[in-house]
Amino acid sequence: MPSNSSANQIRGHRRVRGKLMRMRQGEPPHAPGDAAPTSPRDGGMKVTFLGTGVPVVSTERYGAAQVVSHGDARILIDCGSGVTQRMVAAGMAPRDLDVVLLTHLHSDHVMDAFQLIMSSWVGGRDRPLPIFGPPGTRRFVEGLMDAWRPELEQRIAHVGPGQSTAALQADVTEIGPGPVGTFGGVEVEAIEVDHRPVVHAYGFALQAEGQRVVFSGDTKPCKSLALAAKGADLLVHEVIVATATADLMRASDSAAKIVAYHTRSDVVGKIAADAGVGCLALTHIAPPNVDRGRLMDDVAADYHGPAFIAEDLSTIDVSSRRVTFAGGAVLALARR
């Protein structure tokens, strides 16, 4: 049975809401007049949302992180608090990651980088973990490893020479805007976004088998992201809720500054509509305890395509546009 959060998040999209209602009644998620969801293509991209939260602590929304799967490839985007626990809960092994992509170096996006490296090694990884991120990433990772070096040396000495320590040597590449590389058949491009005063902040565009998924990272509306998102099959975009924004702004000047370098819920729908994206997924939800119905009302004012609020441990199959939530509820999103 879908949770209330799953139901509320699609308010304003009647075809999708009807499908979810039929699920509640135990019927197939498609009616006779609807096209049945297509079967996923072998090797098509899937996005699993490990953490959909912000620095505000939430037991429902962990730190920012998502995994793109394509065949056997696993690409982790950001490394927020709780990423390793969420990976295991999603049935993934941290040791099997092909690469980590960091959008920027704010703490809520990199908090568990050391935990990921350590868990991968303990889990039997035998090779360095490739990490691609903005300028400053190498210094950040080296600082983490230096801070924990006495503990690592103690562990290595205790375990003995039989276990490889290669996984404790992260392979860092600092990147700028443009092509990053190809990982498991997935082409990755970094997109410069506007998260000032953060100087180096990126979104990412991932493409494989004719599918294109764009991740906004943290940003206010900007032209570079709008261009990169044109015609994307899926746009994964951060959001801060407009109705909550007003309360925050009355509370403090600091809150107003936080709002200023993110994307408001009454703007993100227009971004998706102007880009003509096939589907919109909302993540990095601020505040974490958002009124899901109001958020979707904000989005639906401008964007009339399929959209959903990502929840921790939810997965979207880009080919079929089926969203699977933790607990087993499945949402079949209508096509535009």
C-alpha positions in Angstrom: 0.0 0.0 0.0 1.4 3.4 -0.9 2.2 5.7 2.0 0.5 9.1 2.5 3.7 10.8 1.3 3.6 8.8 -1.9 0.0 9.9 -2.5 0.4 13.5 -1.6 3.4 14.1 -3.8 1.4 13.6 -7.0 -1.4 15.9 -6.2 -2.3 18.0 -9.2 -1.5 15.3 -11.8 -4.9 13.6 -12.4 -3.7 10.7 -14.6 -1.0 9.8 -12.1 -3.2 10.3 -9.1 -5.7 7.9 -10.7 -3.1 5.3 -11.1 -2.1 5.5 -7.5 -5.8 5.3 -6.4 -6.2 2.1 -8.5 -3.1 0.7 -6.7 -4.8 1.5 -3.4 -7.8 -0.5 -4.5 -5.6 -3.5 -5.5 -6.0 -2.9 -9.2 -3.3 -2.6 -11.8 -1.7 0.9 -11.9 -3.0 1.4 -15.5 -6.6 1.6 -16.5 -8.0 0.1 -19.8 -7.7 3.5 -21.4 -4.1 3.9 -20.4 -1.1 2.4 -22.0 0.5 -0.3 -19.9 3.9 0.6 -18.6 6.6 -0.7 -20.8 9.2 -3.2 -19.7 12.6 -1.8 -18.7 15.2 -2.2 -21.4 18.2 -4.3 -20.4 20.9 -2.0 -19.3 18.7 1.1 -19.2 19.5 3.7 -16.6 18.0 3.7 -13.1 18.3 6.3 -10.4 18.2 5.3 -6.8 17.8 8.2 -4.3 19.8 7.3 -1.2 19.5 10.6 0.5 17.0 13.4 -0.4 17.7 15.7 2.5 19.5 18.9 3.5 21.7 19.9 6.5 18.5 19.9 8.7 18.5 16.6 10.5 15.8 14.2 9.4 15.2 10.5 10.0 13.3 10.3 6.8 15.7 12.2 4.5 19.4 11.4 4.8 22.2 13.5 3.3 22.4 14.1 -0.4 23.3 11.0 -2.5 22.0 9.1 -5.5 23.2 6.1 -7.5 22.8 5.8 -11.2 22.8 2.2 -12.3 23.4 1.0 -15.9 23.9 -2.7 -16.4 26.6 -3.6 -13.8 27.8 0.0 -13.5 27.2 2.0 -10.3 27.8 5.7 -10.3 27.4 7.6 -7.0 26.6 11.3 -7.1 27.4 13.0 -3.8 28.2 11.4 -0.5 26.0 12.8 2.2 25.4 11.6 5.7 24.3 7.9 5.8 25.2 7.0 2.3 26.7 3.6 3.1 23.8 2.6 5.2 21.4 3.6 2.5 23.4 1.8 -0.1 23.1 -1.4 1.9 19.4 -0.9 2.5 19.0 -0.5 -1.3 20.8 -3.8 -1.9 24.0 -2.3 -3.1 27.6 -2.9 -1.9 29.7 0.2 -1.4 32.7 -1.8 -2.5 31.2 -2.2 -6.0 31.0 1.5 -6.9 32.7 2.4 -10.2 33.1 6.1 -9.5 32.0 8.9 -7.2 31.0 12.3 -8.6 30.9 15.3 -6.3 28.7 18.3 -7.2 30.5 20.6 -4.7 32.2 20.5 -1.3 29.4 21.6 1.0 29.4 19.3 4.0 25.9 17.8 3.4 27.2 16.5 0.1 30.5 15.0 1.2 30.0 14.2 4.9 30.4 10.5 4.7 33.2 10.3 2.1 35.6 8.7 4.6 33.0 6.3 5.8 32.4 5.2 2.2 36.1 4.6 1.6 36.5 2.7 4.9 33.3 0.6 4.4 34.4 -0.3 0.9 37.8 -1.5 2.1 36.2 -3.4 5.0 33.8 -4.9 2.5 36.6 -6.3 0.4 37.3 -3.7 -2.2 40.8 -4.2 -3.7 41.3 -1.1 -5.8 41.2 2.7 -5.2 37.9 4.5 -5.4 37.8 7.0 -8.3 36.5 10.4 -7.1 35.8 13.2 -9.5 35.0 16.6 -8.0 35.6 20.4 -8.3 38.9 22.1 -7.5 39.6 21.5 -3.8 38.5 17.9 -3.9 42.0 16.5 -3.7 42.9 18.7 -0.7 39.6 17.7 1.0 40.2 13.9 0.5 43.8 14.0 1.5 42.8 16.0 4.6 40.3 13.3 5.5 42.9 10.5 5.1 45.5 12.4 7.1 43.0 13.1 9.9 42.3 9.3 10.2 45.8 8.1 9.4 46.8 7.0 12.9 43.6 4.9 13.2 44.1 3.5 9.7 47.7 2.5 10.4 46.6 0.8 13.6 43.9 -1.2 11.7 46.3 -2.1 8.9 48.9 -3.3 11.4 46.4 -5.3 13.3 44.9 -7.0 10.2 48.3 -7.8 8.8 49.8 -7.9 5.3 47.3 -10.3 3.9 44.5 -7.8 3.0 45.1 -5.3 0.2 45.1 -1.6 1.3 44.6 -0.3 -2.3 41.0 0.7 -1.5 42.3 3.2 1.1 44.0 5.1 -1.7 41.3 7.3 -3.3 42.0 8.2 -6.9 41.0 11.9 -7.1 40.5 13.8 -10.3 39.6 17.5 -10.1 37.3 18.6 -12.9 35.9 21.6 -14.6 32.8 22.1 -16.8 32.6 19.7 -19.8 33.2 16.0 -20.4 34.3 14.0 -17.4 34.5 10.5 -18.8 32.6 7.3 -19.6 31.9 4.8 -16.9 30.2 1.5 -17.7 28.9 2.9 -20.9 27.6 6.1 -19.3 28.9 9.3 -20.6 29.3 12.0 -17.9 29.4 15.7 -18.4 29.9 18.4 -15.7 27.7 21.5 -15.9 28.7 24.6 -14.1 25.8 25.9 -12.0 25.3 28.9 -9.8 25.6 28.2 -6.1 27.5 31.3 -5.2 29.3 32.1 -3.0 30.4 28.5 -3.7 32.9 29.2 -6.6 33.0 25.7 -8.1 29.6 23.9 -8.1 28.4 21.5 -10.8 25.4 19.6 -12.0 25.9 16.5 -14.1 24.4 15.1 -17.3 24.6 11.4 -17.8 23.8 9.7 -21.1 23.6 6.1 -22.2 21.7 4.2 -24.8 19.9 7.3 -26.0 18.7 8.2 -22.5 19.8 11.5 -20.8 19.5 12.2 -17.1 20.5 15.7 -15.7 21.2 16.4 -12.1 21.1 20.0 -11.0 23.3 19.7 -7.9 22.7 22.7 -5.6 21.9 25.9 -7.6 19.7 28.8 -8.1 18.1 29.0 -11.6 20.9 29.4 -14.2 21.2 29.4 -18.0 23.9 26.7 -18.2 21.7 24.1 -16.4 18.6 25.2 -18.4 20.5 24.5 -21.6 21.9 21.2 -20.4 18.4 20.0 -19.4 16.8 20.6 -22.8 15.0 17.5 -23.8 16.4 15.4 -21.0 14.5 12.2 -20.2 14.7 12.9 -16.5 15.7 16.1 -14.7 16.6 15.6 -11.0 16.4 19.0 -9.4 16.9 20.4 -6.0 14.0 22.5 -4.4 13.2 24.7 -1.5 9.5 25.2 -0.8 8.1 28.7 -1.5 5.6 28.7 1.2 8.2 27.7 3.8 10.6 30.2 2.3 8.4 33.1 3.4 8.4 31.8 7.0 12.2 31.4 6.9 12.7 34.9 5.5 10.7 36.4 8.3 12.7 34.4 10.8 16.2 35.6 9.9 18.3 37.3 7.3 20.5 34.1 7.2 17.6 32.1 6.0 16.9 34.5 3.2 20.5 34.1 2.1 20.1 30.3 2.1 17.0 30.6 -0.1 18.8 32.9 -2.5 21.2 30.2 -3.7 18.7 27.5 -4.2 15.7 27.0 -6.5 12.2 27.7 -5.2 9.3 25.4 -5.6 7.4 28.0 -7.5 10.3 28.2 -10.1 11.4 24.7 -10.6 8.3 23.7 -12.6 9.0 26.5 -15.1 12.6 25.3 -15.5 11.3 21.8 -16.3 8.6 23.1 -18.7 11.0 25.4 -20.5 13.5 22.6 -21.0 10.8 20.2 -22.2 12.0 17.4 -20.0 10.3 14.0 -20.0 10.1 13.7 -16.3 10.9 15.8 -13.2 12.2 14.4 -9.9 12.5 16.7 -6.9 15.3 16.1 -4.3 17.4 17.9 -1.7 14.0 18.8 -0.2 14.0 21.9 2.0 12.5 21.8 4.5 12.6 18.0 4.9 9.1 17.8 6.4 7.6 19.6 3.5 3.9 19.6 2.8 4.1 17.3 -0.3 0.8 18.4 -1.7 1.6 22.1 -1.6 5.0 21.4 -3.2 3.4 19.5 -6.1 0.8 22.3 -6.5 3.7 24.8 -6.9 5.3 22.6 -9.5 2.1 21.8 -11.4 1.4 25.5 -11.9 4.0 25.5 -14.7 5.0 22.0 -15.4 2.3 19.6 -16.6 4.4 16.6 -17.3 5.1 13.6 -15.0 6.8 14.7 -11.7 7.4 13.1 -8.3 9.0 13.9 -5.0 11.9 11.6 -4.4 12.0 9.8 -1.1 15.0 8.0 0.4 15.4 4.6 -1.2 13.0 5.3 -4.1 14.2 4.3 -7.6 13.0 5.4 -11.0 13.6 3.3 -14.1 14.2 5.9 -16.8 12.9 3.7 -19.5 9.6 2.7 -18.0 9.1 5.7 -15.8 8.2 3.4 -12.9 9.1 4.7 -9.5 9.5 2.0 -6.8 9.4 3.2 -3.2 10.8 1.6 0.0 8.1 -0.8 1.2 7.2 -1.8 -2.3 4.7 0.8 -3.6 5.1 1.3 -7.4 4.1 4.4 -9.2 3.7 4.3 -13.0 4.2 7.8 -14.3 2.2 8.9 -17.4 4.1 10.0 -20.5 3.7 13.5 -21.8 
